[in-house]
Amino acid sequence: MELTLRSEAAADQAFLRALFGAVRVRELGLAGMDEAVLQPLLDMQCAAQRQSYRQAFPGARFEIIEADGVPAGRRVVAQSGGALHLVDIALMPAWCGKGIGSTQLRGLQHEAAGAGLPLRLHVALNNRAEALYRRLGFKEIGVSGMHRAMEWENDNE
């Protein structure tokens, strides 16, 4: 499988909306909810998330992850406060469990190491991705609300 990254474009909006919905419906257990109620709710949350990321990380890279030329997910990465931050990563359910997340994280670890920076992220307390982060050497550095802050330092390699 060939993985590539490219910057988000206006033409990606339908994919990004579908990705947000697929992830949130699964995370929040909203499957079976009335579509007339669900779609406006997801649209509003998707727009709010995007605005929040842009405000908190003005220089962030919003990227589409492609697998064999097909959009499979997206990631948001920013450098600030003396660290590289994985602000968000999401994959369509059909692409989960195929090593894409691991590959993305290892690439970011390499980028962080090259810049002499730690790599930081936040993960929801009930998110199964935490096990992947721990396998790749991330350590907990705090808990706030419903999220765990984690960090990978170059000396973990």
C-alpha positions in Angstrom: 0.0 0.0 0.0 1.4 3.4 -1.0 0.7 6.2 1.5 0.9 9.8 0.6 0.1 13.1 2.2 -1.2 16.3 0.6 -2.7 19.5 1.8 -6.4 19.7 2.2 -8.3 21.5 -0.6 -11.7 22.9 -1.0 -12.6 19.8 -3.1 -12.0 17.6 0.1 -14.9 19.1 2.1 -17.4 16.3 1.3 -14.8 13.7 2.3 -13.8 15.5 5.5 -17.5 15.8 6.4 -18.0 12.1 5.8 -14.9 11.2 7.8 -16.0 13.4 10.7 -19.4 11.7 10.7 -18.0 8.2 10.5 -15.6 8.8 13.4 -18.1 10.6 15.7 -21.0 8.2 15.1 -18.8 5.3 16.1 -17.2 7.2 19.1 -20.5 8.5 20.5 -22.7 5.5 19.7 -25.0 7.6 17.5 -25.7 4.8 14.9 -29.4 4.6 14.3 -30.1 8.2 15.2 -32.6 10.0 13.0 -30.7 11.4 10.0 -32.7 14.6 10.1 -31.3 15.3 13.6 -27.9 13.7 13.2 -26.7 15.4 10.0 -27.1 19.1 11.2 -25.6 18.1 14.5 -22.5 16.6 12.8 -22.2 19.5 10.4 -22.2 22.0 13.3 -19.7 19.9 15.3 -17.4 19.5 12.2 -17.3 23.2 11.6 -16.7 24.0 15.2 -13.8 21.5 15.4 -12.2 23.0 12.3 -12.6 26.6 13.6 -11.2 25.5 17.0 -8.1 23.9 15.5 -7.4 26.9 13.3 -7.7 29.3 16.3 -5.6 27.2 18.6 -3.0 26.3 16.0 -2.9 29.0 13.3 0.1 27.6 11.5 -1.2 24.0 11.5 -0.9 21.7 8.5 -4.2 20.2 7.5 -3.4 17.2 5.4 -5.3 14.4 3.6 -3.8 10.9 4.1 -4.2 8.9 0.8 -3.8 5.1 0.5 -3.1 4.0 -3.0 -4.4 7.4 -4.3 -7.7 7.2 -2.3 -8.5 9.5 0.6 -8.3 7.4 3.7 -8.1 10.0 6.5 -6.7 13.2 7.6 -4.3 14.7 10.1 -3.6 18.1 11.6 -0.1 18.8 12.7 1.4 22.0 14.3 4.7 23.1 15.7 4.3 25.4 18.7 5.5 25.9 22.3 8.7 24.0 21.6 7.0 20.8 20.4 5.5 19.1 17.4 1.8 18.5 18.0 -0.4 15.9 16.5 -3.6 17.9 16.9 -5.8 15.3 15.3 -5.7 12.2 13.2 -8.7 10.3 11.8 -9.2 7.4 9.4 -12.2 6.1 7.7 -13.3 2.9 9.4 -12.5 0.8 6.3 -8.8 1.9 6.6 -8.4 1.3 10.3 -6.2 -1.6 11.4 -4.0 -1.5 8.2 -1.0 0.1 9.7 -1.7 3.6 8.4 -1.9 5.2 11.9 1.4 3.6 12.9 3.1 4.8 9.7 1.8 8.3 10.3 3.0 8.4 13.9 6.4 7.0 13.0 6.8 9.6 10.3 5.9 12.4 12.8 8.4 10.9 15.3 11.1 11.1 12.7 10.1 14.7 11.9 10.2 15.6 15.6 13.5 13.9 16.2 15.0 15.7 13.2 13.9 19.0 14.7 15.0 18.1 18.2 11.4 18.4 19.5 9.1 16.2 21.5 5.9 15.0 19.8 2.7 15.7 21.8 -0.9 14.7 21.4 -4.2 14.4 23.4 -6.3 11.3 23.3 -9.8 10.8 24.6 -9.8 8.6 27.7 -11.9 5.9 26.1 -10.1 6.0 22.7 -8.5 2.6 21.8 -5.7 4.5 19.9 -4.1 5.1 23.3 -2.7 1.5 23.2 -1.0 2.3 19.8 0.5 5.5 21.2 1.9 3.6 24.2 3.4 0.9 21.9 5.2 3.6 20.0 6.7 5.1 23.1 4.4 7.9 24.1 4.1 8.5 27.8 1.3 10.1 29.8 2.1 13.7 30.9 -1.3 14.6 32.3 -5.1 14.2 32.3 -7.5 17.1 31.8 -11.3 16.5 31.6 -11.9 13.6 29.2 -8.4 13.7 27.5 -5.0 12.3 28.3 -2.0 14.3 27.3 0.9 12.2 25.9 4.4 12.9 24.8 7.1 11.1 22.9 10.6 12.4 23.4 13.5 11.7 21.1 15.3 9.7 23.8 12.4 7.2 23.7 13.6 6.0 20.3 
